[in-house]
């Protein structure tokens, strides 16, 4: 079984030596998404909720390019530089996911790429 890179023009291009996602069989491993606008490759402006929504919009674009749906995400990891934003992440996720929700970890980190305060990666099962 071979690995297949996944790419969406509706999500930010990779800013390093990685693919937006890689498919192996029915599993798709999505790289971390930060709140970059895919058209400008700059961080979106606005409050934390706006940035969190952009992260999930970027994830949704890669999921769609892989042929999946957000409901197929089985594992999600969210990285936050301020864990006080955890409740906002929960609120935003309600607009992108239905029960049963994916397994999830929220990890507090010192810093993230481009100085942002939120990043998320995921594992998707194609159904």
The first five atom37 places (N, CA, C, CB, O) and aatype in JSON, in Angstrom:
{
  "aatype": [20, 20, 20, 20, 20, 20, 20, 20, 20, 20, 20, 20, 20, 20, 20, 20, 20, 20, 20, 20, 20, 20, 20, 20, 20, 20, 20, 20, 20, 20, 20, 20, 20, 20, 20, 20, 20, 20, 20, 20, 20, 20, 20, 20, 20, 20, 20, 20, 20, 20, 20, 20, 20, 20, 20, 20, 20, 20, 20, 20, 20, 20, 20, 20, 20, 20, 20, 20, 20, 20, 20, 20, 20, 20, 20, 20, 20, 20, 20, 20, 20, 20, 20, 20, 20, 20, 20, 20, 20, 20, 20, 20, 20, 20, 20, 20, 20, 20, 20, 20, 20, 20, 20, 20, 20, 20, 20, 20, 20, 20, 20, 20, 20, 20, 20, 20, 20, 20, 20, 20, 20, 20, 20, 20, 20, 20, 20],
  "atom_mask": [
    [1, 1, 1, 1, 1],
    [1, 1, 1, 1, 1],
    [1, 1, 1, 1, 1],
    [1, 1, 1, 1, 1],
    [1, 1, 1, 1, 1],
    [1, 1, 1, 1, 1],
    [1, 1, 1, 1, 1],
    [1, 1, 1, 1, 1],
    [1, 1, 1, 1, 1],
    [1, 1, 1, 1, 1],
    [1, 1, 1, 1, 1],
    [1, 1, 1, 1, 1],
    [1, 1, 1, 1, 1],
    [1, 1, 1, 1, 1],
    [1, 1, 1, 1, 1],
    [1, 1, 1, 1, 1],
    [1, 1, 1, 1, 1],
    [1, 1, 1, 1, 1],
    [1, 1, 1, 1, 1],
    [1, 1, 1, 1, 1],
    [1, 1, 1, 1, 1],
    [1, 1, 1, 1, 1],
    [1, 1, 1, 1, 1],
    [1, 1, 1, 1, 1],
    [1, 1, 1, 1, 1],
    [1, 1, 1, 1, 1],
    [1, 1, 1, 1, 1],
    [1, 1, 1, 1, 1],
    [1, 1, 1, 1, 1],
    [1, 1, 1, 1, 1],
    [1, 1, 1, 1, 1],
    [1, 1, 1, 1, 1],
    [1, 1, 1, 1, 1],
    [1, 1, 1, 1, 1],
    [1, 1, 1, 1, 1],
    [1, 1, 1, 1, 1],
    [1, 1, 1, 1, 1],
    [1, 1, 1, 1, 1],
    [1, 1, 1, 1, 1],
    [1, 1, 1, 1, 1],
    [1, 1, 1, 1, 1],
    [1, 1, 1, 1, 1],
    [1, 1, 1, 1, 1],
    [1, 1, 1, 1, 1],
    [1, 1, 1, 1, 1],
    [1, 1, 1, 1, 1],
    [1, 1, 1, 1, 1],
    [1, 1, 1, 1, 1],
    [1, 1, 1, 1, 1],
    [1, 1, 1, 1, 1],
    [1, 1, 1, 1, 1],
    [1, 1, 1, 1, 1],
    [1, 1, 1, 1, 1],
    [1, 1, 1, 1, 1],
    [1, 1, 1, 1, 1],
    [1, 1, 1, 1, 1],
    [1, 1, 1, 1, 1],
    [1, 1, 1, 1, 1],
    [1, 1, 1, 1, 1],
    [1, 1, 1, 1, 1],
    [1, 1, 1, 1, 1],
    [1, 1, 1, 1, 1],
    [1, 1, 1, 1, 1],
    [1, 1, 1, 1, 1],
    [1, 1, 1, 1, 1],
    [1, 1, 1, 1, 1],
    [1, 1, 1, 1, 1],
    [1, 1, 1, 1, 1],
    [1, 1, 1, 1, 1],
    [1, 1, 1, 1, 1],
    [1, 1, 1, 1, 1],
    [1, 1, 1, 1, 1],
    [1, 1, 1, 1, 1],
    [1, 1, 1, 1, 1],
    [1, 1, 1, 1, 1],
    [1, 1, 1, 1, 1],
    [1, 1, 1, 1, 1],
    [1, 1, 1, 1, 1],
    [1, 1, 1, 1, 1],
    [1, 1, 1, 1, 1],
    [1, 1, 1, 1, 1],
    [1, 1, 1, 1, 1],
    [1, 1, 1, 1, 1],
    [1, 1, 1, 1, 1],
    [1, 1, 1, 1, 1],
    [1, 1, 1, 1, 1],
    [1, 1, 1, 1, 1],
    [1, 1, 1, 1, 1],
    [1, 1, 1, 1, 1],
    [1, 1, 1, 1, 1],
    [1, 1, 1, 1, 1],
    [1, 1, 1, 1, 1],
    [1, 1, 1, 1, 1],
    [1, 1, 1, 1, 1],
    [1, 1, 1, 1, 1],
    [1, 1, 1, 1, 1],
    [1, 1, 1, 1, 1],
    [1, 1, 1, 1, 1],
    [1, 1, 1, 1, 1],
    [1, 1, 1, 1, 1],
    [1, 1, 1, 1, 1],
    [1, 1, 1, 1, 1],
    [1, 1, 1, 1, 1],
    [1, 1, 1, 1, 1],
    [1, 1, 1, 1, 1],
    [1, 1, 1, 1, 1],
    [1, 1, 1, 1, 1],
    [1, 1, 1, 1, 1],
    [1, 1, 1, 1, 1],
    [1, 1, 1, 1, 1],
    [1, 1, 1, 1, 1],
    [1, 1, 1, 1, 1],
    [1, 1, 1, 1, 1],
    [1, 1, 1, 1, 1],
    [1, 1, 1, 1, 1],
    [1, 1, 1, 1, 1],
    [1, 1, 1, 1, 1],
    [1, 1, 1, 1, 1],
    [1, 1, 1, 1, 1],
    [1, 1, 1, 1, 1],
    [1, 1, 1, 1, 1],
    [1, 1, 1, 1, 1],
    [1, 1, 1, 1, 1],
    [1, 1, 1, 1, 1],
    [1, 1, 1, 1, 1],
    [1, 1, 1, 1, 1],
    [1, 1, 1, 1, 1]
  ],
  "atom_positions": [
    [[0.86, -1.17, 0.0], [0.0, 0.0, 0.0], [0.9, 1.23, 0.0], [-0.98, 0.0, 1.23], [1.85, 1.31, 0.78]],
    [[0.62, 2.17, -0.86], [1.48, 3.35, -0.97], [0.84, 4.56, -0.3], [1.77, 3.65, -2.43], [-0.37, 4.62, -0.07]],
    [[1.69, 5.51, 0.01], [1.23, 6.77, 0.59], [0.89, 7.72, -0.55], [2.32, 7.4, 1.53], [1.58, 7.78, -1.57]],
    [[-0.19, 8.47, -0.37], [-0.64, 9.42, -1.39], [-0.76, 10.79, -0.75], [-2.0, 8.98, -2.03], [-1.53, 10.96, 0.2]],
    [[-0.02, 11.79, -1.25], [-0.17, 13.14, -0.69], [-1.52, 13.73, -1.1], [0.98, 14.05, -1.16], [-2.03, 13.46, -2.18]],
    [[-2.08, 14.52, -0.21], [-3.36, 15.2, -0.45], [-3.07, 16.7, -0.48], [-4.44, 14.84, 0.64], [-2.31, 17.21, 0.35]],
    [[-3.67, 17.4, -1.44], [-3.47, 18.85, -1.54], [-4.79, 19.53, -1.88], [-2.4, 19.18, -2.61], [-5.56, 19.04, -2.7]],
    [[-5.02, 20.67, -1.24], [-6.16, 21.53, -1.55], [-5.67, 22.95, -1.75], [-7.23, 21.47, -0.43], [-4.9, 23.47, -0.94]],
    [[-6.11, 23.58, -2.83], [-5.82, 25.0, -3.04], [-6.64, 25.88, -2.1], [-6.1, 25.4, -4.5], [-6.39, 27.08, -1.98]],
    [[-7.64, 25.28, -1.42], [-8.51, 26.02, -0.5], [-7.98, 26.01, 0.94], [-9.91, 25.44, -0.53], [-8.64, 26.49, 1.86]],
    [[-6.8, 25.45, 1.11], [-6.1, 25.47, 2.4], [-4.71, 26.02, 2.14], [-6.06, 24.03, 3.08], [-4.22, 25.96, 1.01]],
    [[-4.06, 26.54, 3.17], [-2.73, 27.1, 2.96], [-1.74, 26.06, 2.42], [-2.21, 27.67, 4.26], [-1.77, 24.89, 2.81]],
    [[-0.88, 26.51, 1.53], [0.19, 25.66, 1.04], [1.13, 25.35, 2.2], [0.95, 26.33, -0.14], [1.25, 26.13, 3.14]],
    [[1.79, 24.22, 2.13], [2.75, 23.85, 3.16], [3.85, 24.92, 3.24], [3.37, 22.46, 2.87], [4.34, 25.4, 2.22]],
    [[4.22, 25.27, 4.47], [5.28, 26.27, 4.66], [6.59, 25.6, 5.09], [4.85, 27.33, 5.71], [7.47, 26.24, 5.66]],
    [[6.69, 24.32, 4.8], [7.88, 23.55, 5.15], [7.91, 22.27, 4.36], [7.94, 23.27, 6.65], [7.23, 22.13, 3.35]],
    [[8.7, 21.34, 4.83], [8.88, 20.07, 4.13], [7.84, 19.05, 4.6], [10.31, 19.52, 4.34], [8.18, 18.07, 5.27]],
    [[6.6, 19.29, 4.25], [5.51, 18.38, 4.63], [4.37, 18.52, 3.62], [5.0, 18.67, 6.07], [4.33, 19.48, 2.86]],
    [[3.47, 17.57, 3.64], [2.26, 17.6, 2.82], [1.11, 18.1, 3.68], [1.94, 16.19, 2.23], [1.15, 17.97, 4.9]],
    [[0.08, 18.67, 3.06], [-1.11, 19.07, 3.82], [-1.71, 17.85, 4.51], [-2.16, 19.74, 2.9], [-2.19, 17.93, 5.63]],
    [[-1.66, 16.73, 3.82], [-2.13, 15.46, 4.38], [-1.52, 14.32, 3.58], [-3.69, 15.37, 4.37], [-1.06, 14.51, 2.46]],
    [[-1.53, 13.15, 4.18], [-1.05, 11.95, 3.5], [-2.08, 10.84, 3.74], [0.38, 11.53, 4.02], [-2.48, 10.57, 4.88]],
    [[-2.49, 10.21, 2.64], [-3.42, 9.08, 2.73], [-2.64, 7.78, 2.68], [-4.48, 9.13, 1.6], [-1.73, 7.62, 1.87]],
    [[-3.01, 6.87, 3.56], [-2.47, 5.52, 3.55], [-3.66, 4.59, 3.78], [-1.33, 5.32, 4.65], [-4.19, 4.51, 4.89]],
    [[-4.07, 3.9, 2.75], [-5.28, 3.08, 2.84], [-6.48, 3.97, 3.05], [-5.17, 2.04, 3.97], [-6.68, 4.94, 2.32]],
    [[-7.27, 3.66, 4.05], [-8.46, 4.46, 4.35], [-8.19, 5.52, 5.42], [-9.58, 3.55, 4.81], [-9.12, 6.22, 5.84]],
    [[-6.94, 5.65, 5.85], [-6.58, 6.67, 6.84], [-5.93, 7.86, 6.15], [-5.63, 6.08, 7.9], [-5.14, 7.71, 5.22]],
    [[-6.27, 9.04, 6.61], [-5.66, 10.27, 6.13], [-5.12, 11.01, 7.35], [-6.67, 11.16, 5.32], [-5.86, 11.29, 8.29]],
    [[-3.84, 11.32, 7.31], [-3.18, 12.03, 8.4], [-2.99, 13.47, 7.97], [-1.81, 11.36, 8.77], [-2.21, 13.76, 7.06]],
    [[-3.71, 14.39, 8.64], [-3.66, 15.8, 8.29], [-2.59, 16.51, 9.11], [-5.02, 16.47, 8.52], [-2.51, 16.35, 10.32]],
    [[-1.76, 17.28, 8.42], [-0.75, 18.1, 9.09], [-1.43, 19.21, 9.86], [0.25, 18.67, 8.07], [-2.6, 19.53, 9.62]],
    [[-0.69, 19.8, 10.77], [-1.22, 20.91, 11.55], [-1.61, 22.08, 10.67], [-0.21, 21.35, 12.57], [-0.9, 22.44, 9.74]],
    [[-2.76, 22.66, 11.0], [-3.24, 23.86, 10.31], [-3.25, 25.01, 11.3], [-4.66, 23.64, 9.7], [-3.73, 24.87, 12.43]],
    [[-2.72, 26.13, 10.87], [-2.79, 27.36, 11.64], [-3.74, 28.3, 10.91], [-1.37, 28.0, 11.85], [-4.13, 28.0, 9.78]],
    [[-4.11, 29.42, 11.49], [-5.11, 30.3, 10.86], [-4.56, 31.17, 9.73], [-5.73, 31.19, 11.89], [-4.67, 32.39, 9.77]],
    [[-3.98, 30.51, 8.73], [-3.52, 31.22, 7.55], [-4.64, 31.31, 6.53], [-2.28, 30.53, 6.94], [-5.36, 30.34, 6.3]],
    [[-4.78, 32.45, 5.93], [-5.68, 32.63, 4.79], [-4.99, 31.99, 3.59], [-6.03, 34.16, 4.53], [-3.88, 32.4, 3.25]],
    [[-5.6, 31.01, 2.94], [-4.91, 30.33, 1.83], [-4.64, 31.25, 0.64], [-5.72, 29.15, 1.38], [-3.72, 30.98, -0.13]],
    [[-5.4, 32.3, 0.48], [-5.2, 33.21, -0.65], [-3.99, 34.12, -0.44], [-6.45, 34.05, -0.89], [-3.26, 34.42, -1.39]],
    [[-3.78, 34.55, 0.8], [-2.7, 35.51, 1.07], [-1.53, 34.9, 1.83], [-3.25, 36.67, 1.86], [-0.45, 35.49, 1.89]],
    [[-1.73, 33.72, 2.42], [-0.73, 33.05, 3.25], [-0.31, 33.92, 4.43], [0.49, 32.7, 2.41], [0.82, 33.84, 4.9]],
    [[-1.24, 34.74, 4.91], [-1.0, 35.53, 6.11], [-2.03, 35.11, 7.16], [-1.09, 37.07, 5.81], [-3.1, 34.6, 6.83]],
    [[-1.68, 35.34, 8.44], [-2.61, 35.03, 9.51], [-3.86, 35.9, 9.38], [-1.95, 35.24, 10.88], [-3.76, 37.08, 9.06]],
    [[-5.02, 35.3, 9.63], [-6.26, 36.07, 9.58], [-6.27, 37.06, 10.74], [-7.5, 35.14, 9.62], [-5.71, 36.8, 11.8]],
    [[-6.92, 38.17, 10.52], [-7.04, 39.16, 11.58], [-8.34, 38.92, 12.34], [-7.01, 40.6, 11.0], [-9.27, 38.3, 11.82]],
    [[-8.38, 39.39, 13.56], [-9.58, 39.24, 14.37], [-9.26, 38.6, 15.69], [-10.62, 38.43, 13.63], [-8.1, 38.46, 16.08]],
    [[-10.33, 38.21, 16.38], [-10.18, 37.64, 17.71], [-9.83, 36.14, 17.65], [-11.46, 37.85, 18.52], [-9.71, 35.57, 16.57]],
    [[-9.69, 35.54, 18.81], [-9.32, 34.13, 18.87], [-10.35, 33.26, 18.15], [-9.18, 33.67, 20.32], [-9.97, 32.33, 17.43]],
    [[-11.62, 33.54, 18.32], [-12.65, 32.72, 17.65], [-12.47, 32.76, 16.14], [-14.05, 33.21, 18.02], [-12.61, 31.73, 15.48]],
    [[-12.17, 33.92, 15.58], [-11.94, 34.04, 14.13], [-10.77, 33.17, 13.71], [-11.68, 35.52, 13.75], [-10.83, 32.5, 12.68]],
    [[-9.7, 33.18, 14.49], [-8.54, 32.36, 14.17], [-8.86, 30.87, 14.29], [-7.36, 32.72, 15.09], [-8.44, 30.09, 13.44]],
    [[-9.59, 30.48, 15.31], [-9.96, 29.08, 15.48], [-10.84, 28.61, 14.31], [-10.7, 28.87, 16.82], [-10.66, 27.5, 13.81]],
    [[-11.76, 29.43, 13.88], [-12.62, 29.08, 12.74], [-11.79, 28.89, 11.47], [-13.69, 30.16, 12.51], [-12.06, 27.99, 10.68]],
    [[-10.79, 29.74, 11.27], [-9.94, 29.59, 10.08], [-9.19, 28.27, 10.12], [-8.95, 30.77, 9.96], [-9.03, 27.62, 9.09]],
    [[-8.72, 27.88, 11.3], [-8.05, 26.59, 11.45], [-8.98, 25.46, 11.0], [-7.59, 26.36, 12.92], [-8.58, 24.6, 10.22]],
    [[-10.23, 25.48, 11.49], [-11.16, 24.4, 11.13], [-11.63, 24.51, 9.68], [-12.36, 24.42, 12.06], [-11.93, 23.49, 9.06]],
    [[-11.7, 25.71, 9.13], [-11.98, 25.86, 7.7], [-10.86, 25.23, 6.87], [-12.16, 27.36, 7.32], [-11.12, 24.55, 5.87]],
    [[-9.62, 25.46, 7.29], [-8.48, 24.88, 6.57], [-8.5, 23.36, 6.66], [-7.16, 25.43, 7.12], [-8.26, 22.67, 5.67]],
    [[-8.79, 22.84, 7.84], [-8.89, 21.39, 8.0], [-9.99, 20.84, 7.1], [-9.16, 21.01, 9.48], [-9.81, 19.83, 6.43]],
    [[-11.15, 21.51, 7.09], [-12.28, 21.05, 6.27], [-11.91, 21.02, 4.79], [-13.5, 21.95, 6.48], [-12.34, 20.11, 4.07]],
    [[-11.13, 21.98, 4.32], [-10.72, 22.01, 2.92], [-9.84, 20.81, 2.57], [-9.98, 23.31, 2.6], [-10.0, 20.21, 1.51]],
    [[-8.93, 20.46, 3.46], [-8.06, 19.31, 3.21], [-8.86, 18.01, 3.31], [-6.88, 19.29, 4.22], [-8.65, 17.09, 2.52]],
    [[-9.77, 17.93, 4.26], [-10.64, 16.76, 4.39], [-11.44, 16.56, 3.1], [-11.6, 16.92, 5.6], [-11.55, 15.44, 2.6]],
    [[-11.99, 17.63, 2.56], [-12.76, 17.54, 1.31], [-11.86, 17.09, 0.16], [-13.41, 18.89, 0.98], [-12.28, 16.26, -0.65]],
    [[-10.65, 17.62, 0.08], [-9.73, 17.22, -0.98], [-9.38, 15.74, -0.89], [-8.45, 18.05, -0.92], [-9.09, 15.1, -1.9]],
    [[-9.41, 15.2, 0.32], [-9.12, 13.78, 0.52], [-10.32, 12.9, 0.2], [-8.68, 13.54, 1.96], [-10.21, 11.67, 0.16]],
    [[-11.48, 13.52, -0.02], [-12.69, 12.76, -0.3], [-13.47, 12.37, 0.94], [-12.34, 11.53, -1.05], [-14.31, 11.47, 0.89]],
    [[-13.2, 13.04, 2.06], [-13.87, 12.72, 3.31], [-14.8, 13.8, 3.78], [-12.86, 12.44, 4.37], [-15.07, 14.77, 3.07]],
    [[-15.29, 13.62, 5.0], [-16.13, 14.61, 5.65], [-15.59, 14.84, 7.05], [-17.63, 14.14, 5.69], [-14.84, 14.02, 7.58]],
    [[-15.96, 15.95, 7.65], [-15.51, 16.25, 9.01], [-15.97, 15.16, 9.98], [-16.04, 17.62, 9.46], [-15.3, 14.92, 10.99]],
    [[-17.08, 14.51, 9.69], [-17.57, 13.43, 10.53], [-16.66, 12.21, 10.53], [-18.93, 13.02, 10.1], [-16.77, 11.35, 11.41]],
    [[-15.76, 12.13, 9.56], [-14.82, 11.03, 9.48], [-13.56, 11.24, 10.32], [-14.44, 10.8, 8.07], [-12.73, 10.34, 10.43]],
    [[-13.42, 12.42, 10.89], [-12.25, 12.67, 11.74], [-12.43, 11.9, 13.04], [-12.06, 14.2, 12.02], [-13.41, 12.08, 13.76]],
    [[-11.46, 11.05, 13.33], [-11.54, 10.23, 14.54], [-10.62, 10.73, 15.65], [-11.2, 8.79, 14.21], [-10.83, 10.4, 16.82]],
    [[-9.6, 11.52, 15.31], [-8.66, 12.04, 16.3], [-8.27, 13.45, 15.92], [-7.39, 11.13, 16.42], [-7.93, 13.73, 14.77]],
    [[-8.33, 14.32, 16.89], [-8.01, 15.74, 16.69], [-7.09, 16.17, 17.82], [-9.31, 16.63, 16.65], [-7.33, 15.85, 18.98]],
    [[-6.04, 16.88, 17.48], [-5.17, 17.48, 18.49], [-5.15, 18.98, 18.26], [-3.73, 16.88, 18.43], [-4.88, 19.45, 17.16]],
    [[-5.45, 19.72, 19.31], [-5.48, 21.18, 19.26], [-4.34, 21.68, 20.14], [-6.87, 21.75, 19.73], [-4.18, 21.26, 21.29]],
    [[-3.54, 22.58, 19.59], [-2.42, 23.17, 20.3], [-2.76, 24.63, 20.6], [-1.08, 23.06, 19.48], [-3.14, 25.38, 19.69]],
    [[-2.62, 25.03, 21.85], [-2.99, 26.38, 22.28], [-1.84, 27.0, 23.07], [-4.28, 26.35, 23.13], [-1.24, 26.34, 23.92]],
    [[-1.54, 28.26, 22.79], [-0.55, 28.95, 23.61], [-1.17, 29.5, 24.88], [0.11, 30.08, 22.82], [-0.46, 29.9, 25.81]],
    [[-2.51, 29.52, 24.94], [-3.22, 29.98, 26.14], [-4.41, 29.05, 26.36], [-3.69, 31.47, 25.99], [-5.4, 29.12, 25.64]],
    [[-4.32, 28.18, 27.36], [-5.39, 27.22, 27.61], [-6.69, 27.88, 28.07], [-4.95, 26.22, 28.65], [-7.72, 27.22, 28.14]],
    [[-6.66, 29.18, 28.37], [-7.91, 29.89, 28.66], [-8.81, 29.96, 27.44], [-7.61, 31.3, 29.16], [-10.0, 30.26, 27.57]],
    [[-8.27, 29.68, 26.24], [-9.07, 29.67, 25.01], [-9.76, 28.33, 24.75], [-8.19, 30.02, 23.82], [-10.43, 28.17, 23.73]],
    [[-9.59, 27.39, 25.66], [-10.15, 26.05, 25.49], [-11.67, 26.08, 25.31], [-9.79, 25.18, 26.69], [-12.2, 25.36, 24.46]],
    [[-12.38, 26.88, 26.1], [-13.84, 26.95, 25.99], [-14.27, 27.47, 24.62], [-14.43, 27.85, 27.11], [-15.27, 27.02, 24.07]],
    [[-13.51, 28.4, 24.07], [-13.85, 28.92, 22.74], [-13.65, 27.84, 21.69], [-12.98, 30.15, 22.4], [-14.45, 27.73, 20.76]],
    [[-12.6, 27.05, 21.82], [-12.39, 25.93, 20.89], [-13.59, 24.98, 20.95], [-11.07, 25.17, 21.23], [-14.08, 24.56, 19.9]],
    [[-14.05, 24.65, 22.14], [-15.22, 23.78, 22.27], [-16.42, 24.37, 21.55], [-15.57, 23.56, 23.74], [-17.12, 23.66, 20.83]],
    [[-16.66, 25.66, 21.72], [-17.79, 26.33, 21.09], [-17.67, 26.29, 19.56], [-17.9, 27.78, 21.58], [-18.65, 26.01, 18.86]],
    [[-16.5, 26.58, 19.05], [-16.27, 26.58, 17.6], [-16.45, 25.17, 17.05], [-14.86, 27.12, 17.26], [-17.04, 24.99, 15.98]],
    [[-15.94, 24.17, 17.76], [-16.04, 22.79, 17.27], [-17.49, 22.35, 17.09], [-15.35, 21.85, 18.23], [-17.77, 21.52, 16.22]],
    [[-18.4, 22.89, 17.88], [-19.81, 22.53, 17.74], [-20.36, 22.88, 16.36], [-20.64, 23.22, 18.82], [-21.33, 22.28, 15.91]],
    [[-19.74, 23.85, 15.69], [-20.18, 24.24, 14.35], [-19.57, 23.38, 13.25], [-19.85, 25.68, 14.11], [-20.0, 23.45, 12.1]],
    [[-18.57, 22.57, 13.58], [-17.87, 21.76, 12.58], [-18.08, 20.26, 12.77], [-16.4, 22.07, 12.63], [-17.87, 19.48, 11.83]],
    [[-18.49, 19.85, 13.97], [-18.61, 18.42, 14.28], [-19.96, 18.13, 14.93], [-17.46, 17.97, 15.21], [-20.52, 18.96, 15.64]],
    [[-20.45, 16.93, 14.65], [-21.65, 16.41, 15.31], [-21.22, 15.23, 16.18], [-22.74, 15.99, 14.27], [-20.18, 14.62, 15.94]],
    [[-22.04, 14.92, 17.17], [-21.79, 13.74, 18.0], [-21.95, 12.49, 17.13], [-22.75, 13.69, 19.24], [-22.82, 12.48, 16.26]],
    [[-21.18, 11.47, 17.33], [-20.1, 11.39, 18.31], [-18.9, 12.2, 17.84], [-19.7, 9.91, 18.55], [-18.47, 12.1, 16.69]],
    [[-18.37, 12.99, 18.75], [-17.24, 13.86, 18.44], [-15.96, 13.04, 18.34], [-17.08, 14.95, 19.51], [-15.87, 11.93, 18.87]],
    [[-14.95, 13.59, 17.63], [-13.68, 12.85, 17.56], [-12.99, 12.8, 18.92], [-12.75, 13.5, 16.52], [-13.23, 13.64, 19.79]],
    [[-12.14, 11.82, 19.1], [-11.25, 11.83, 20.25], [-10.38, 13.08, 20.1], [-10.37, 10.5, 20.35], [-10.05, 13.49, 18.98]],
    [[-10.0, 13.69, 21.24], [-9.28, 14.95, 21.13], [-8.32, 15.13, 22.29], [-10.25, 16.13, 21.07], [-8.56, 14.69, 23.41]],
    [[-7.22, 15.8, 21.98], [-6.3, 16.27, 23.01], [-6.13, 17.77, 22.79], [-4.91, 15.5, 22.96], [-6.06, 18.24, 21.65]],
    [[-6.06, 18.5, 23.88], [-5.74, 19.93, 23.84], [-4.42, 20.09, 24.58], [-6.89, 20.83, 24.49], [-4.3, 19.73, 25.75]],
    [[-3.45, 20.63, 23.89], [-2.11, 20.7, 24.42], [-1.68, 22.16, 24.55], [-1.12, 19.92, 23.53], [-1.75, 22.91, 23.58]],
    [[-1.25, 22.55, 25.73], [-0.7, 23.88, 25.93], [0.75, 23.9, 25.48], [-0.83, 24.31, 27.41], [1.54, 23.04, 25.87]],
    [[1.1, 24.88, 24.66], [2.45, 24.98, 24.12], [2.97, 26.4, 24.33], [2.48, 24.6, 22.62], [2.2, 27.34, 24.51]],
    [[4.29, 26.55, 24.29], [4.91, 27.86, 24.49], [4.75, 28.75, 23.27], [6.38, 27.69, 24.82], [4.56, 29.96, 23.4]],
    [[4.83, 28.17, 22.07], [4.72, 28.97, 20.85], [4.31, 28.08, 19.69], [6.05, 29.7, 20.54], [4.41, 26.86, 19.75]],
    [[3.84, 28.74, 18.63], [3.4, 28.04, 17.42], [3.94, 28.78, 16.2], [1.84, 27.94, 17.37], [4.37, 29.92, 16.33]],
    [[3.92, 28.15, 15.02], [4.44, 28.8, 13.82], [3.79, 30.15, 13.55], [4.24, 27.9, 12.62], [2.6, 30.36, 13.79]],
    [[4.6, 31.06, 13.05], [4.18, 32.41, 12.67], [3.59, 33.21, 13.83], [3.16, 32.32, 11.55], [2.92, 34.21, 13.61]],
    [[3.85, 32.76, 15.06], [3.4, 33.5, 16.23], [1.92, 33.38, 16.53], [3.73, 34.92, 16.06], [1.39, 34.16, 17.33]],
    [[1.24, 32.41, 15.92], [-0.19, 32.26, 16.18], [-0.42, 31.61, 17.55], [-0.85, 31.42, 15.08], [0.53, 31.19, 18.22]],
    [[-1.68, 31.54, 17.94], [-2.02, 30.98, 19.24], [-2.84, 29.7, 19.16], [-2.77, 32.0, 20.04], [-3.27, 29.18, 20.19]],
    [[-3.08, 29.18, 17.94], [-3.87, 27.96, 17.79], [-3.42, 27.2, 16.55], [-5.38, 28.29, 17.71], [-3.12, 27.79, 15.51]],
    [[-3.38, 25.89, 16.68], [-3.07, 24.98, 15.59], [-3.81, 23.68, 15.86], [-1.52, 24.73, 15.45], [-4.06, 23.35, 17.02]],
    [[-4.17, 22.95, 14.83], [-4.81, 21.65, 15.01], [-4.39, 20.71, 13.9], [-6.35, 21.79, 15.04], [-4.19, 21.12, 12.76]],
    [[-4.25, 19.43, 14.25], [-4.03, 18.39, 13.27], [-5.06, 17.29, 13.51], [-2.57, 17.82, 13.34], [-5.75, 17.29, 14.54]],
    [[-5.17, 16.36, 12.57], [-6.25, 15.38, 12.68], [-5.9, 14.08, 11.97], [-7.54, 15.96, 12.12], [-5.0, 14.03, 11.13]],
    [[-6.63, 13.04, 12.33], [-6.63, 11.77, 11.63], [-8.04, 11.51, 11.14], [-6.12, 10.6, 12.54], [-9.0, 11.56, 11.91]],
    [[-8.15, 11.25, 9.86], [-9.43, 11.05, 9.18], [-9.53, 9.62, 8.68], [-9.59, 12.05, 8.0], [-8.57, 9.07, 8.15]],
    [[-10.7, 9.03, 8.85], [-10.99, 7.73, 8.24], [-11.97, 7.99, 7.11], [-11.58, 6.69, 9.3], [-13.02, 8.6, 7.3]],
    [[-11.6, 7.51, 5.92], [-12.5, 7.65, 4.76], [-13.54, 6.56, 4.84], [-11.7, 7.57, 3.4], [-13.23, 5.38, 5.01]],
    [[-14.8, 6.97, 4.72], [-15.89, 6.0, 4.87], [-16.52, 5.7, 3.54], [-16.96, 6.52, 5.83], [-17.46, 4.91, 3.46]]
  ]
}
